[in-house]
Amino acid sequence: MNEDIAYPPPHYHLTFTALSAHAACHIRRIVRTYLAMWDMPHLAEPAGLAVTELLANVIKHVPDRSCTVALLAQEGKLRVEVGDGSAAVPAKRAAGPWDENGRGLAMVELVTDAWGVERTPGAPGKTVWFEIKA
């Protein structure tokens, strides 16, 4: 066995089509599993909530609902990235007390240490990411 290889590897990547909100259940299960293997199970709740919100945006705003999810265990933190092919960039907005939508990115901001959006160079897509300190 090669001692230079980390088991499990400190990253996970999946490309799929989020046909319904049920897709988030599967991704949360994957997040919990990897966080347990990476000795970061305490991050499962905030990471699960934040990735669910990002996937909800894909389902609602990306016409083909195709996306990628990447989990990256980095030095002292978890980084999660959700990428899609839509040029529309999400922005945090103030939702009124009776609004049914508009709180997702505010929740992501509350449960993570940082979040942002990176446009895909030379293509219309983007990656929405968040980080949580371990």
SEMI-130931 format. One record per atom (N, C-alpha, C, O, CB): atom name; residue number from 1; x, y, z. Coordinates in steps of 0.05 Angstrom, whole numbers, m for minus. Glycine has a CB too. Example, Ala and Ser with C-alpha at 12.3 -4.5 7.8 and 13.67 -1.06 7.14 Angstrom:
BEGIN
R/N/1/264/m114/156
R/CA/1/246/m90/156
R/C/1/264/m66/156
R/O/1/285/m66/169
R/CB/1/226/m89/181
R/N/2/257/m45/142
R/CA/2/273/m21/143
R/C/2/258/1/157
R/O/2/268/23/161
R/CB/2/282/m12/114
% end
This chain:
BEGIN
R/N/1/17/m24/0
R/CA/1/0/0/0
R/C/1/18/25/0
R/O/1/37/26/15
R/CB/1/m19/0/24
R/N/2/11/44/m17
R/CA/2/26/69/m19
R/C/2/18/88/4
R/O/2/m5/95/7
R/CB/2/21/83/m46
R/N/3/37/95/21
R/CA/3/31/112/45
R/C/3/27/141/37
R/O/3/19/157/54
R/CB/3/53/109/65
R/N/4/34/149/12
R/CA/4/31/176/4
R/C/4/2/183/m4
R/O/4/m4/206/m8
R/CB/4/50/182/m19
R/N/5/m15/163/m7
R/CA/5/m42/167/m16
R/C/5/m60/169/8
R/O/5/m60/152/26
R/CB/5/m52/144/m35
R/N/6/m76/191/9
R/CA/6/m95/195/32
R/C/6/m120/178/27
R/O/6/m131/179/5
R/CB/6/m102/225/35
R/N/7/m129/163/46
R/CA/7/m153/148/44
R/C/7/m173/157/65
R/O/7/m165/158/89
R/CB/7/m148/117/47
R/N/8/m197/164/58
R/CA/8/m206/169/31
R/C/8/m194/194/20
R/O/8/m185/212/35
R/CB/8/m237/170/30
R/N/9/m194/197/m7
R/CA/9/m183/222/m18
R/C/9/m198/246/m7
R/O/9/m222/244/m1
R/CB/9/m184/221/m49
R/N/10/m185/269/m6
R/CA/10/m197/293/6
R/C/10/m216/308/m13
R/O/10/m219/332/m10
R/CB/10/m176/311/16
R/N/11/m227/294/m32
R/CA/11/m245/307/m51
R/C/11/m266/287/m62
R/O/11/m261/263/m62
R/CB/11/m229/320/m74
R/N/12/m288/298/m71
R/CA/12/m309/282/m84
R/C/12/m322/300/m105
R/O/12/m325/324/m100
R/CB/12/m330/272/m63
R/N/13/m328/288/m128
R/CA/13/m340/304/m150
R/C/13/m361/287/m163
R/O/13/m358/264/m168
R/CB/13/m318/312/m171
R/N/14/m384/300/m168
R/CA/14/m407/286/m181
R/C/14/m420/305/m201
R/O/14/m425/328/m195
R/CB/14/m427/276/m160
R/N/15/m426/295/m224
R/CA/15/m442/310/m244
R/C/15/m468/295/m247
R/O/15/m469/271/m251
R/CB/15/m426/312/m272
R/N/16/m490/310/m246
R/CA/16/m517/297/m248
R/C/16/m538/318/m256
R/O/16/m532/342/m258
R/CB/16/m524/284/m221
R/N/17/m562/308/m261
R/CA/17/m584/326/m266
R/C/17/m603/325/m242
R/O/17/m613/304/m234
R/CB/17/m599/317/m293
R/N/18/m608/348/m231
R/CA/18/m625/350/m207
R/C/18/m654/353/m216
R/O/18/m664/375/m220
R/CB/18/m617/375/m189
R/N/19/m667/330/m220
R/CA/19/m694/331/m231
R/C/19/m715/341/m211
R/O/19/m735/352/m219
R/CB/19/m702/303/m240
R/N/20/m710/337/m185
R/CA/20/m729/346/m165
R/C/20/m714/352/m139
R/O/20/m690/348/m137
R/CB/20/m751/324/m160
R/N/21/m729/362/m120
R/CA/21/m717/369/m94
R/C/21/m707/344/m80
R/O/21/m690/345/m62
R/CB/21/m738/382/m76
R/N/22/m716/320/m88
R/CA/22/m707/295/m76
R/C/22/m677/291/m81
R/O/22/m664/277/m66
R/CB/22/m723/271/m88
R/N/23/m666/303/m102
R/CA/23/m637/301/m107
R/C/23/m621/311/m84
R/O/23/m599/301/m78
R/CB/23/m629/317/m133
R/N/24/m630/331/m70
R/CA/24/m616/343/m47
R/C/24/m613/322/m25
R/O/24/m593/322/m11
R/CB/24/m630/368/m37
R/N/25/m633/305/m21
R/CA/25/m631/284/m1
R/C/25/m607/266/m6
R/O/25/m592/259/12
R/CB/25/m657/267/0
R/N/26/m603/258/m31
R/CA/26/m581/241/m38
R/C/26/m554/255/m34
R/O/26/m535/244/m24
R/CB/26/m583/232/m67
R/N/27/m553/281/m42
R/CA/27/m528/296/m38
R/C/27/m522/300/m9
R/O/27/m499/298/m1
R/CB/27/m530/323/m53
R/N/28/m542/306/8
R/CA/28/m537/308/37
R/C/28/m526/283/48
R/O/28/m509/283/66
R/CB/28/m564/316/51
R/N/29/m536/260/39
R/CA/29/m526/234/49
R/C/29/m497/230/41
R/O/29/m481/221/57
R/CB/29/m543/211/37
R/N/30/m490/238/17
R/CA/30/m462/237/8
R/C/30/m445/256/24
R/O/30/m423/248/33
R/CB/30/m460/244/m23
R/N/31/m454/280/29
R/CA/31/m439/299/46
R/C/31/m434/288/73
R/O/31/m412/288/83
R/CB/31/m455/326/48
R/N/32/m455/277/86
R/CA/32/m452/265/113
R/C/32/m432/242/113
R/O/32/m415/240/131
R/CB/32/m479/254/123
R/N/33/m433/225/92
R/CA/33/m414/202/91
R/C/33/m386/212/88
R/O/33/m368/202/103
R/CB/33/m422/185/67
R/N/34/m380/230/70
R/CA/34/m353/240/67
R/C/34/m343/255/91
R/O/34/m320/252/99
R/CB/34/m351/258/42
R/N/35/m360/271/103
R/CA/35/m352/286/127
R/C/35/m345/267/150
R/O/35/m326/272/165
R/CB/35/m374/305/136
R/N/36/m360/245/152
R/CA/36/m353/225/173
R/C/36/m326/212/167
R/O/36/m310/209/185
R/CB/36/m375/203/174
R/N/37/m321/206/142
R/CA/37/m295/194/135
R/C/37/m272/214/138
R/O/37/m249/205/144
R/CB/37/m295/184/106
R/N/38/m277/239/135
R/CA/38/m257/260/138
R/C/38/m255/270/166
R/O/38/m241/290/171
R/CB/38/m262/283/119
R/N/39/m268/257/185
R/CA/39/m268/265/213
R/C/39/m279/294/217
R/O/39/m268/309/234
R/CB/39/m240/264/225
R/N/40/m299/301/202
R/CA/40/m312/327/205
R/C/40/m343/323/207
R/O/40/m357/339/195
R/CB/40/m306/345/181
R/N/41/m353/304/222
R/CA/41/m382/299/222
R/C/41/m397/323/234
R/O/41/m421/326/228
R/CB/41/m388/274/239
R/N/42/m385/339/250
R/CA/42/m398/363/262
R/C/42/m406/384/241
R/O/42/m421/402/247
R/CB/42/m380/375/283
R/N/43/m395/381/216
R/CA/43/m402/400/195
R/C/43/m425/391/178
R/O/43/m434/405/160
R/CB/43/m378/405/178
R/N/44/m436/367/184
R/CA/44/m457/356/167
R/C/44/m482/373/166
R/O/44/m493/377/144
R/CB/44/m464/328/177
R/N/45/m491/383/188
R/CA/45/m516/399/188
R/C/45/m513/425/172
R/O/45/m529/430/154
R/CB/45/m524/406/217
R/N/46/m493/442/178
R/CA/46/m491/467/162
R/C/46/m485/461/133
R/O/46/m495/475/116
R/CB/46/m470/485/174
R/N/47/m468/442/127
R/CA/47/m461/436/100
R/C/47/m485/425/85
R/O/47/m490/432/62
R/CB/47/m438/416/98
R/N/48/m501/408/98
R/CA/48/m525/397/86
R/C/48/m545/418/79
R/O/48/m557/417/58
R/CB/48/m537/376/104
R/N/49/m549/436/98
R/CA/49/m568/458/94
R/C/49/m559/476/70
R/O/49/m575/483/53
R/CB/49/m572/475/119
R/N/50/m534/483/71
R/CA/50/m524/501/50
R/C/50/m524/489/22
R/O/50/m532/501/3
R/CB/50/m495/510/56
R/N/51/m516/463/20
R/CA/51/m516/450/m7
R/C/51/m545/446/m16
R/O/51/m550/447/m40
R/CB/51/m501/423/m6
R/N/52/m563/442/2
R/CA/52/m592/439/m5
R/C/52/m602/465/m18
R/O/52/m616/465/m38
R/CB/52/m609/432/19
R/N/53/m594/488/m6
R/CA/53/m603/514/m17
R/C/53/m591/519/m44
R/O/53/m605/529/m62
R/CB/53/m595/536/2
R/N/54/m566/511/m48
R/CA/54/m553/515/m74
R/C/54/m566/497/m96
R/O/54/m570/506/m118
R/CB/54/m523/510/m73
R/N/55/m573/473/m88
R/CA/55/m586/455/m107
R/C/55/m615/465/m113
R/O/55/m624/461/m135
R/CB/55/m587/426/m96
R/N/56/m628/476/m93
R/CA/56/m655/488/m98
R/C/56/m653/509/m119
R/O/56/m671/512/m136
R/CB/56/m667/499/m72
R/N/57/m632/525/m119
R/CA/57/m628/546/m139
R/C/57/m624/533/m167
R/O/57/m634/544/m187
R/CB/57/m604/564/m133
R/N/58/m609/511/m168
R/CA/58/m606/497/m194
R/C/58/m633/488/m204
R/O/58/m639/493/m228
R/CB/58/m586/473/m191
R/N/59/m648/475/m187
R/CA/59/m674/464/m196
R/C/59/m693/487/m205
R/O/59/m708/484/m224
R/CB/59/m687/449/m173
R/N/60/m692/509/m191
R/CA/60/m710/531/m198
R/C/60/m701/548/m221
R/O/60/m718/558/m237
R/CB/60/m713/549/m174
R/N/61/m674/552/m224
R/CA/61/m665/572/m244
R/C/61/m649/562/m267
R/O/61/m644/577/m286
R/CB/61/m649/592/m229
R/N/62/m640/537/m267
R/CA/62/m624/526/m289
R/C/62/m642/509/m307
R/O/62/m652/489/m298
R/CB/62/m600/509/m278
R/N/63/m646/517/m332
R/CA/63/m665/503/m349
R/C/63/m660/473/m352
R/O/63/m680/458/m351
R/CB/63/m664/516/m376
R/N/64/m636/464/m356
R/CA/64/m632/435/m359
R/C/64/m626/420/m333
R/O/64/m624/396/m332
R/CB/64/m609/430/m378
R/N/65/m624/436/m311
R/CA/65/m620/425/m284
R/C/65/m594/408/m281
R/O/65/m592/393/m262
R/CB/65/m643/409/m276
R/N/66/m577/410/m300
R/CA/66/m551/396/m299
R/C/66/m532/411/m281
R/O/66/m530/436/m283
R/CB/66/m539/392/m327
R/N/67/m518/397/m264
R/CA/67/m499/410/m246
R/C/67/m477/391/m237
R/O/67/m478/367/m242
R/CB/67/m514/421/m222
R/N/68/m457/403/m224
R/CA/68/m436/388/m211
R/C/68/m435/396/m182
R/O/68/m441/418/m175
R/CB/68/m408/393/m226
R/N/69/m427/377/m166
R/CA/69/m423/382/m137
R/C/69/m395/372/m131
R/O/69/m388/349/m137
R/CB/69/m445/368/m119
R/N/70/m379/388/m118
R/CA/70/m352/380/m110
R/C/70/m350/385/m80
R/O/70/m357/406/m70
R/CB/70/m330/396/m126
R/N/71/m339/366/m66
R/CA/71/m333/368/m37
R/C/71/m302/367/m35
R/O/71/m290/349/m46
R/CB/71/m346/345/m20
R/N/72/m291/386/m21
R/CA/72/m262/388/m18
R/C/72/m255/392/11
R/O/72/m261/413/23
R/CB/72/m251/411/m35
R/N/73/m242/372/23
R/CA/73/m232/374/50
R/C/73/m204/388/48
R/O/73/m185/375/39
R/CB/73/m230/346/65
R/N/74/m203/413/57
R/CA/74/m178/428/55
R/C/74/m168/432/83
R/O/74/m181/426/103
R/CB/74/m183/455/41
R/N/75/m144/443/85
R/CA/75/m131/448/111
R/C/75/m149/465/129
R/O/75/m152/489/125
R/CB/75/m104/461/107
R/N/76/m162/452/149
R/CA/76/m178/467/168
R/C/76/m205/475/159
R/O/76/m218/491/173
R/CB/76/m163/490/177
R/N/77/m215/466/136
R/CA/77/m241/474/126
R/C/77/m252/455/106
R/O/77/m238/439/94
R/CB/77/m239/503/115
R/N/78/m278/457/102
R/CA/78/m292/443/81
R/C/78/m300/464/60
R/O/78/m310/485/67
R/CB/78/m317/427/92
R/N/79/m296/457/35
R/CA/79/m306/474/13
R/C/79/m325/457/m4
R/O/79/m319/434/m11
R/CB/79/m282/485/m5
R/N/80/m348/468/m10
R/CA/80/m368/455/m27
R/C/80/m373/473/m50
R/O/80/m378/497/m47
R/CB/80/m394/448/m11
R/N/81/m373/462/m74
R/CA/81/m378/477/m99
R/C/81/m401/465/m114
R/O/81/m403/440/m117
R/CB/81/m353/479/m117
R/N/82/m420/481/m123
R/CA/82/m442/472/m141
R/C/82/m440/488/m166
R/O/82/m443/513/m166
R/CB/82/m470/476/m127
R/N/83/m434/475/m188
R/CA/83/m431/488/m214
R/C/83/m454/481/m233
R/O/83/m466/460/m231
R/CB/83/m405/480/m227
R/N/84/m460/500/m251
R/CA/84/m481/495/m271
R/C/84/m475/512/m296
R/O/84/m456/528/m295
R/CB/84/m509/502/m260
R/N/85/m490/507/m317
R/CA/85/m485/521/m342
R/C/85/m500/546/m346
R/O/85/m500/557/m368
R/CB/85/m491/503/m364
R/N/86/m514/556/m326
R/CA/86/m530/580/m329
R/C/86/m513/605/m324
R/O/86/m496/606/m307
R/CB/86/m554/580/m309
R/N/87/m519/625/m341
R/CA/87/m504/651/m337
R/C/87/m516/668/m314
R/O/87/m503/687/m306
R/CB/87/m506/667/m363
R/N/88/m540/661/m305
R/CA/88/m552/676/m283
R/C/88/m536/672/m257
R/O/88/m532/650/m249
R/CB/88/m582/668/m280
R/N/89/m528/694/m246
R/CA/89/m513/694/m221
R/C/89/m531/699/m197
R/O/89/m545/719/m197
R/CB/89/m489/715/m222
R/N/90/m531/681/m177
R/CA/90/m549/686/m154
R/C/90/m539/709/m138
R/O/90/m515/715/m136
R/CB/90/m551/661/m137
R/N/91/m558/723/m126
R/CA/91/m551/745/m108
R/C/91/m569/744/m84
R/O/91/m593/738/m86
R/CB/91/m554/773/m123
R/N/92/m558/750/m61
R/CA/92/m574/751/m36
R/C/92/m593/774/m38
R/O/92/m585/796/m47
R/CB/92/m555/753/m11
R/N/93/m617/770/m29
R/CA/93/m637/792/m29
R/C/93/m653/791/m3
R/O/93/m653/771/11
R/CB/93/m656/790/m54
R/N/94/m665/813/2
R/CA/94/m682/815/27
R/C/94/m710/806/20
R/O/94/m724/817/3
R/CB/94/m682/845/37
R/N/95/m718/785/34
R/CA/95/m745/774/30
R/C/95/m764/787/51
R/O/95/m756/791/74
R/CB/95/m746/744/32
R/N/96/m788/793/43
R/CA/96/m807/804/62
R/C/96/m818/781/79
R/O/96/m814/758/73
R/CB/96/m830/818/46
R/N/97/m832/788/101
R/CA/97/m842/768/119
R/C/97/m861/748/107
R/O/97/m864/726/117
R/CB/97/m855/782/143
R/N/98/m875/755/86
R/CA/98/m894/737/73
R/C/98/m884/725/47
R/O/98/m899/709/35
R/CB/98/m920/752/68
R/N/99/m860/732/39
R/CA/99/m849/720/15
R/C/99/m843/691/19
R/O/99/m832/683/40
R/CB/99/m823/736/6
R/N/100/m849/675/m1
R/CA/100/m844/646/0
R/C/100/m815/639/m9
R/O/100/m806/617/m3
R/CB/100/m864/631/m17
R/N/101/m802/657/m22
R/CA/101/m775/653/m32
R/C/101/m757/676/m25
R/O/101/m766/696/m15
R/CB/101/m775/649/m63
R/N/102/m731/672/m30
R/CA/102/m713/694/m27
R/C/102/m695/693/m2
R/O/102/m680/712/3
R/CB/102/m728/719/m26
R/N/103/m697/672/13
R/CA/103/m681/670/38
R/C/103/m657/650/36
R/O/103/m641/649/54
R/CB/103/m698/662/61
R/N/104/m656/636/14
R/CA/104/m636/615/11
R/C/104/m607/624/15
R/O/104/m593/612/31
R/CB/104/m638/602/m16
R/N/105/m598/644/1
R/CA/105/m571/653/3
R/C/105/m565/666/30
R/O/105/m543/665/40
R/CB/105/m564/672/m19
R/N/106/m586/678/42
R/CA/106/m582/689/69
R/C/106/m577/666/89
R/O/106/m561/669/107
R/CB/106/m608/705/78
R/N/107/m591/644/85
R/CA/107/m586/620/102
R/C/107/m559/609/98
R/O/107/m545/601/117
R/CB/107/m608/599/98
R/N/108/m550/608/72
R/CA/108/m523/598/66
R/C/108/m503/616/81
R/O/108/m484/606/93
R/CB/108/m518/598/35
R/N/109/m507/641/80
R/CA/109/m489/660/93
R/C/109/m488/656/123
R/O/109/m467/658/136
R/CB/109/m497/689/87
R/N/110/m511/650/135
R/CA/110/m513/646/164
R/C/110/m499/621/174
R/O/110/m487/620/196
R/CB/110/m541/645/172
R/N/111/m499/599/158
R/CA/111/m488/573/167
R/C/111/m460/567/157
R/O/111/m449/547/163
R/CB/111/m507/551/159
R/N/112/m449/585/141
R/CA/112/m422/581/130
R/C/112/m404/604/139
R/O/112/m413/624/149
R/CB/112/m423/578/99
R/N/113/m378/600/134
R/CA/113/m359/621/141
R/C/113/m354/639/117
R/O/113/m345/662/120
R/CB/113/m333/609/150
R/N/114/m358/630/93
R/CA/114/m355/646/69
R/C/114/m370/633/46
R/O/114/m374/608/46
R/CB/114/m324/649/61
R/N/115/m379/649/27
R/CA/115/m391/638/3
R/C/115/m387/658/m20
R/O/115/m381/681/m15
R/CB/115/m421/632/7
R/N/116/m390/648/m44
R/CA/116/m386/666/m67
R/C/116/m393/652/m93
R/O/116/m402/630/m94
R/CB/116/m357/676/m68
R/N/117/m389/667/m115
R/CA/117/m395/658/m141
R/C/117/m371/663/m159
R/O/117/m360/685/m159
R/CB/117/m421/672/m153
R/N/118/m364/643/m175
R/CA/118/m343/646/m195
R/C/118/m354/639/m222
R/O/118/m366/618/m226
R/CB/118/m318/628/m188
R/N/119/m351/657/m241
R/CA/119/m360/651/m268
R/C/119/m341/631/m282
R/O/119/m317/631/m276
R/CB/119/m361/678/m285
R/N/120/m352/615/m299
R/CA/120/m336/596/m314
R/C/120/m323/611/m337
R/O/120/m337/623/m354
R/CB/120/m354/572/m325
R/N/121/m296/611/m338
R/CA/121/m282/625/m360
R/C/121/m290/614/m388
R/O/121/m289/590/m392
R/CB/121/m252/623/m356
R/N/122/m297/633/m406
R/CA/122/m303/625/m433
R/C/122/m329/610/m437
R/O/122/m334/599/m458
R/CB/122/m281/609/m444
R/N/123/m346/610/m417
R/CA/123/m372/595/m419
R/C/123/m392/611/m402
R/O/123/m385/627/m386
R/CB/123/m369/566/m409
R/N/124/m418/605/m407
R/CA/124/m439/620/m392
R/C/124/m443/611/m363
R/O/124/m457/624/m348
R/CB/124/m465/618/m407
R/N/125/m431/589/m355
R/CA/125/m436/577/m329
R/C/125/m422/591/m306
R/O/125/m407/611/m310
R/CB/125/m429/549/m329
R/N/126/m427/580/m282
R/CA/126/m415/591/m258
R/C/126/m413/569/m237
R/O/126/m426/548/m239
R/CB/126/m430/616/m247
R/N/127/m398/575/m216
R/CA/127/m396/557/m193
R/C/127/m403/574/m168
R/O/127/m391/595/m164
R/CB/127/m367/544/m190
R/N/128/m422/564/m153
R/CA/128/m428/577/m127
R/C/128/m416/559/m106
R/O/128/m419/535/m106
R/CB/128/m460/580/m123
R/N/129/m401/571/m88
R/CA/129/m385/556/m68
R/C/129/m390/566/m40
R/O/129/m399/589/m36
R/CB/129/m355/556/m75
R/N/130/m384/549/m21
R/CA/130/m383/558/7
R/C/130/m361/543/22
R/O/130/m353/521/14
R/CB/130/m411/554/21
R/N/131/m352/555/43
R/CA/131/m332/543/60
R/C/131/m341/544/89
R/O/131/m353/563/98
R/CB/131/m305/557/57
R/N/132/m335/523/104
R/CA/132/m340/521/132
R/C/132/m314/512/146
R/O/132/m302/492/139
R/CB/132/m364/501/138
R/N/133/m306/528/166
R/CA/133/m282/521/180
R/C/133/m287/496/197
R/O/133/m308/493/210
R/CB/133/m273/545/198
R/N/134/m267/479/197
R/CA/134/m269/454/212
R/C/134/m264/460/242
R/O/134/m265/441/258
R/CB/134/m249/433/202
% end
